[in-house]
Amino acid sequence: MTNIQVPTRNEVAPKSQAIFDQLKQQLGTVPNLYATIGYSPDALENFLEFSAKAGSGTFNKKEIEAIKLAVSEANNCQYCLAAHTALAKMAGFNEEETIELRTASSSDFRLKAITRLAKEVAENKGKPSQEAIENFFEEGFNEKALVDLITVVTAITFTNYIHGTTRVPIDFPKAVSLSTTTA
C-alpha cells in the first residue's frame, strides 16, 4: 500500500516553498493538507486563490464555514471537519452549533437553508432536491448566491478528496464524532 507522506519545505518545488513561506507567515504553520497539495505548486496556488474568493461576495465568514462543515460531513472528511470546526469556532460558533451545521439542522433558518442545500449538492452529486433550492431562495438568496454556494462546495470538496485519497495526519483538534453526540 502506498503511503503518502506530508512533504517538508525542502521536498517541494521552489514555487510551493514560496507559498509555504506565505502560509507560515499568515497562519503560523503550513497545515498538513496544504503541504500535501504543495506536491503540485500550480494546484496549491490555484486552490488557495480559488478558495480565498469562493463565496466571499455573497456569504460572510460564518456562512462559508457553515457550508464547509456541512459538505465535509457529507463527504466524511475528518481532516476538514477538524480544521473547519476550529475555524467555525474562531468565527463565533460554539461546539453545539458546529454540530448543527454539520447535520444541516440549525435553528437559524438562513443557516439551515444554506447548509441543507450545500449538504444535498454534495450528497447528490450536484443534484439537490427542488425543496432545498426553494428553501434557499425563500431565505432571500438569488441565482448569484446559488452559484457562489456551489463554488464553496467545490472548493471544500477538493480538500475533502485530497484527504480522502492521501489520508495525511490530521493536525487540528479532532471534531466531535456525531455518533457520540446522538447516543
N, C-alpha and C positions, 0 to 999 in steps of 0.2 A: 504494500500500500504506500503510495506517495504521500509524504508528509510535507505540507507547505510550511516553510519557516517564515517568520517575520524578518524581513531584511533589515540590516543595520544601515546606517547612512552610507558607509563605505561600500556596501554591496549593491547600490543602485546607481543609475546614470547621473551625471552632473546636474541635469535638469531636475531630477527628483530630489537630489541633495539640496538644491536651492529652495525647493518647495518645503522640504523637511525643515530647513532653517527658518523659513517664514512661519510654519506651523508651530515650531518650538517657541518662537518669539511671541506669537499670538496666544497660544494655548498653554505654554509651559512644557509641552510634551508633544510627541508625534504618536497619536493613537495607533495601536497595532493594525487596525483595519486600513487606515490611511497609508501606513508604511507598506502594507501588503499591496495596495493599489499602486504604490510607487514603483513596483516592478515595471510598470508601464508609465513612463513620465507623461506621455500625452493623455492617457486615461486619467491619471491623478489631476493634472492641470485642468482638463475639460470637466471632470466631475466636480472639482471644487468650485469652479466658476459657475457651472450649471446649478449646483446645489445652493450656492450662496444667493442666487437670484430667484430660485424656484418659489413661486407663490408670494414673494415679498411685496408685490404691488397690490395684492388683494387681502392677504391674511397677516395678522400680527404674529409675533414670535410664539405666543401661547398656542394659537390655532395651528401653526405649522408643526409645532411639537405634537399636538393632538393628532394630526394626520399621520405623522411619522410613527407614533405609538400604535395607532390602530392598524396601520399597514404592517409594521414589524410583528405585531401579534398575529395577524392573518397569515404572514409568511413564516411564523415561528422562528424568528431570528433572535436568539438570545443575546447576541452581541449588541444589536441595535436596540433591543428592549432595555438593556443595561445602560447604554450610552444615552438614549433619549429619555429614560426615566430620570437620570441625573440632570439632563438639560431641562426637562419639563419642570423639575423641582426648582432649578435655578431661575426659571421663568415665572415661578409663583404658584405652581400646582403643589398640592400635598400628595402623600402616598395614595390615599384613597381615591383622589381624583385621577391619578395616573392609571389606576386600575380601571376606573370607569371609562377613561378614554380608550384603553386597550380593548374593552368589550363594547364600545360604542353605546354606552348606557348612561351618559352624563345627564344630570337633571337640568343642565343648561341646554335649552332647545337648539340654540345655534351650534354649540359644540357637538351635540348629539347628531344633528343633520350632517355636519362636516365629517365626523368620524364614521358614521354609518355608511355614507357614500364612499369614503376612502376605503373602508374595510371591504365593501362589496365590489369595488373596482378591482381590488387586489385578489379577493377570493374567486371572483367570477371572470378573471382574465379580461378585464376591460368591459364587462357587460353587466353593470349593476341593474338592479330592479328599477322599473319605472317609478315605483313608490319612493325609493331612496332619492332619485333625481328630483321628483316633485317636492319632497320634504326639503331638499336643499334650496330649491327656488322659492318655496314658501317662507324660508327664513331670510329672504331678501337678496339672495345671491343671483347673479346673472350668468350669461354664457362665458364672459371673461373669467369669472370666478370658477366656473366648471373646468375650463381649460387649465387654469392655474392650479386647481386641486389635482388634476391628473398629472401635471408637471411635478408636483411634490411627491405624489405616489410613485412616479417614475424614478425620481432621484433616490428615494429611500429603498425602492425595490432593488436598485443597482447594488447598494451596500448589503442588503439582505442576501442577495445572490452571491456576492463576493464572500461573505462569511459562510454561507451555507456550503459553498464549494471548498473553501480553504480551511475552515474551522480553526482559524488562528485563535490564540488565547484571548479571553475577554479581559480587558484592562480597566474596567469600570466596576463599581459595586453591582453585583447581580440584581436583576429585577426580581421582585417577589413572584413566585410561581402562582398562577391563577388557581391551580388545583388545591393549594394550601389556603387560599382565601375563601374558597367556597365550602370547605369541609366543616 
